[in-house]
Amino acid sequence: MRRRAILDTAAAMLDEMPVAEVTLNELSRRVGLAKSNVLRYFESREAVLLELLDVFLESWLAQLADELSAGVEAQAAPEARAGQLAEILSRSLAERAVLCDLFGAQGGVLEHNVSVEVVKRHKRSSLTRLATMSDLVRRHLPELGDDAQLFCLMSLVSAGALSAYVPPPPSVLAAYADEPALGVFHMELRDALRYSFTAALVGVLPRA
């Protein structure tokens, strides 16, 4: 129950602030435990957030299965199904800013300050989630074959990387307003993801 309370509290904090601003001190204060007591259940702030990443990823994949079933036309040509898949993936991920933020922090932040055992447990879970996502993608675009896993992995990495630029900070938005030509750098996350996913899928589809 304490582990659940810590995870729920951290999840609520992520609704208010980016991953970078979540601190162990504030988490401890909000959950009503001394920091030393929180560390009895999770060895670090990063360990809490890695577990949350897995929780959010599992929940997203369950919803993604329904979204793909409803939005990808089984009888359409491969290129059309690839476009539908890219559209659904980009929309679904763009609507989950916290999940994308966690992806973006995973390699550079969250996988630091954790033990080998925590990393191994996290990577095992990640492999399971990756297999689930790959199966979903292959179900609707079987032409990808073994490339589905690499596409899924790169999609999640892209979601994390691109989300770091969205939304731009006020100073950047002001620069775009002052010099409209600079606005070429401004892109909505959903659009950026759709372009990225579409290019990747078209690139790996087999040619007739």
C-alpha positions as CSV (number, residue, x, y, z in Angstrom):
1,M,0.0,0.0,0.0
2,R,2.9,2.4,0.7
3,R,4.5,1.6,-2.6
4,R,1.2,2.3,-4.3
5,A,0.8,5.6,-2.4
6,I,4.3,6.7,-3.5
7,L,3.6,5.9,-7.1
8,D,0.2,7.6,-7.1
9,T,1.7,10.7,-5.5
10,A,4.5,10.8,-8.1
11,A,2.0,10.4,-10.9
12,A,0.0,13.3,-9.5
13,M,3.2,15.4,-9.4
14,L,3.8,14.7,-13.0
15,D,0.4,16.1,-13.9
16,E,1.7,19.4,-12.4
17,M,5.4,19.5,-13.4
18,P,7.9,18.0,-15.8
19,V,10.1,15.0,-14.8
20,A,13.0,17.3,-14.2
21,E,11.2,19.1,-11.4
22,V,10.1,16.0,-9.4
23,T,12.3,15.8,-6.3
24,L,12.5,13.2,-3.6
25,N,12.0,15.8,-0.9
26,E,8.8,17.0,-2.4
27,L,7.6,13.5,-3.1
28,S,8.3,12.6,0.5
29,R,6.4,15.7,1.8
30,R,3.4,15.0,-0.3
31,V,3.1,11.3,0.5
32,G,3.5,12.1,4.2
33,L,6.7,10.0,4.9
34,A,10.2,10.9,5.8
35,K,12.6,10.6,2.9
36,S,14.3,7.7,4.6
37,N,11.0,5.8,4.7
38,V,10.4,6.5,1.0
39,L,13.8,5.0,0.3
40,R,12.8,1.8,2.1
41,Y,10.4,1.2,-0.8
42,F,12.3,2.7,-3.7
43,E,16.0,3.2,-3.8
44,S,15.9,6.6,-5.5
45,R,13.6,9.1,-7.2
46,E,14.7,7.6,-10.5
47,A,13.6,4.2,-9.4
48,V,10.1,5.6,-8.7
49,L,9.9,7.2,-12.1
50,L,11.2,4.1,-13.9
51,E,8.4,2.1,-12.4
52,L,5.8,4.8,-13.3
53,L,7.1,4.7,-16.9
54,D,6.3,1.0,-17.0
55,V,2.9,1.5,-15.5
56,F,2.0,4.3,-18.0
57,L,3.4,2.3,-20.9
58,E,1.3,-0.8,-20.1
59,S,-1.8,1.4,-19.8
60,W,-1.1,3.1,-23.1
61,L,-0.5,-0.1,-25.0
62,A,-3.9,-1.5,-23.8
63,Q,-5.6,1.6,-25.1
64,L,-3.5,1.6,-28.3
65,A,-4.8,-1.9,-29.2
66,D,-8.4,-0.5,-29.3
67,E,-7.3,2.6,-31.2
68,L,-5.5,0.6,-33.9
69,S,-8.4,-1.9,-34.3
70,A,-10.8,1.0,-34.8
71,G,-8.6,3.1,-37.1
72,V,-6.6,0.9,-39.4
73,E,-8.5,-0.6,-42.4
74,A,-7.6,-4.2,-42.7
75,Q,-8.3,-4.3,-46.5
76,A,-6.4,-1.2,-47.4
77,A,-3.1,-1.2,-49.3
78,P,0.1,-1.3,-47.2
79,E,1.0,2.3,-47.8
80,A,-2.5,3.4,-46.7
81,R,-2.3,1.2,-43.5
82,A,1.1,2.7,-42.8
83,G,-0.3,6.2,-42.9
84,Q,-3.2,5.3,-40.7
85,L,-0.9,3.6,-38.2
86,A,1.4,6.7,-38.2
87,E,-1.6,9.0,-37.6
88,I,-2.9,6.9,-34.7
89,L,0.4,6.5,-33.0
90,S,1.3,10.2,-33.3
91,R,-2.1,11.3,-32.0
92,S,-2.1,8.8,-29.2
93,L,1.4,9.6,-28.0
94,A,1.0,13.4,-28.4
95,E,-2.0,13.1,-26.0
96,R,0.2,11.6,-23.4
97,A,2.7,14.3,-22.6
98,V,3.8,12.7,-19.3
99,L,4.6,9.4,-21.0
100,C,6.7,11.2,-23.7
101,D,8.5,13.2,-21.0
102,L,9.4,10.0,-19.2
103,F,10.7,8.5,-22.4
104,G,12.8,11.6,-23.0
105,A,14.3,11.3,-19.5
106,Q,14.9,7.6,-19.5
107,G,18.4,7.2,-21.0
108,G,19.9,10.5,-19.7
109,V,18.4,10.7,-16.3
110,L,16.2,7.9,-15.1
111,E,18.6,5.0,-15.7
112,H,21.2,6.8,-13.6
113,N,21.3,6.6,-9.8
114,V,19.7,3.1,-9.8
115,S,21.2,-0.3,-9.0
116,V,21.9,-3.0,-11.5
117,E,18.9,-5.0,-10.2
118,V,16.5,-2.1,-10.7
119,V,17.9,-1.6,-14.3
120,K,17.5,-5.3,-15.1
121,R,14.0,-5.4,-13.8
122,H,13.1,-2.3,-15.8
123,K,14.7,-3.6,-18.9
124,R,12.9,-6.9,-18.6
125,S,9.6,-5.1,-18.3
126,S,10.5,-2.9,-21.3
127,L,11.2,-6.0,-23.4
128,T,7.8,-7.3,-22.6
129,R,6.1,-3.9,-23.5
130,L,8.2,-3.7,-26.7
131,A,7.1,-7.2,-27.7
132,T,3.4,-6.2,-27.1
133,M,3.7,-3.1,-29.2
134,S,5.6,-5.0,-31.9
135,D,2.8,-7.6,-32.1
136,L,0.2,-4.8,-32.3
137,V,2.0,-3.1,-35.2
138,R,2.5,-6.4,-37.0
139,R,-1.1,-7.3,-36.6
140,H,-2.1,-4.2,-38.7
141,L,1.0,-4.0,-40.9
142,P,2.3,-7.6,-41.2
143,E,4.5,-6.4,-44.2
144,L,6.9,-5.0,-41.6
145,G,7.9,-8.5,-40.4
146,D,10.9,-8.4,-38.1
147,D,11.4,-4.7,-38.7
148,A,8.3,-4.0,-36.5
149,Q,10.4,-4.3,-33.3
150,L,13.0,-1.8,-34.5
151,F,10.3,0.6,-35.7
152,C,8.5,0.4,-32.3
153,L,11.7,1.0,-30.4
154,M,12.7,4.0,-32.5
155,S,9.1,5.4,-32.3
156,L,9.3,5.5,-28.5
157,V,12.8,7.1,-28.6
158,S,11.5,9.7,-31.1
159,A,8.5,10.5,-28.9
160,G,10.8,11.2,-26.0
161,A,13.3,13.3,-28.0
162,L,10.7,15.4,-29.9
163,S,8.6,16.1,-26.8
164,A,11.6,18.0,-25.3
165,Y,10.9,20.7,-27.9
166,V,7.1,21.0,-27.2
167,P,5.9,23.3,-26.0
168,P,8.6,25.8,-26.6
169,P,9.6,28.1,-23.7
170,P,8.2,31.7,-23.7
171,S,11.5,33.2,-24.9
172,V,11.5,30.9,-28.0
173,L,7.8,31.7,-28.8
174,A,8.7,35.4,-28.5
175,A,11.5,35.0,-30.9
176,Y,9.2,33.3,-33.4
177,A,6.7,36.1,-33.0
178,D,9.4,38.8,-33.6
179,E,10.9,36.9,-36.6
180,P,8.3,34.8,-38.4
181,A,11.0,33.2,-40.6
182,L,12.3,31.4,-37.5
183,G,8.9,29.7,-37.1
184,V,10.1,26.9,-39.4
185,F,11.5,25.4,-36.2
186,H,8.1,25.4,-34.5
187,M,6.2,22.2,-34.9
188,E,3.4,20.6,-32.9
189,L,4.3,17.3,-31.3
190,R,1.6,15.3,-33.1
191,D,2.8,16.6,-36.5
192,A,6.4,16.0,-35.8
193,L,5.7,12.4,-34.7
194,R,3.5,11.7,-37.7
195,Y,6.2,12.8,-40.1
196,S,8.8,10.8,-38.3
197,F,6.6,7.6,-38.1
198,T,5.4,7.9,-41.7
199,A,8.9,8.3,-43.0
200,A,10.1,5.3,-41.0
201,L,7.3,3.0,-42.1
202,V,7.5,3.9,-45.7
203,G,11.3,3.3,-45.6
204,V,11.0,-0.2,-44.2
205,L,7.9,-1.4,-46.2
206,P,8.9,-4.0,-48.8
207,R,8.8,-2.8,-52.4
208,A,6.6,-4.6,-54.9
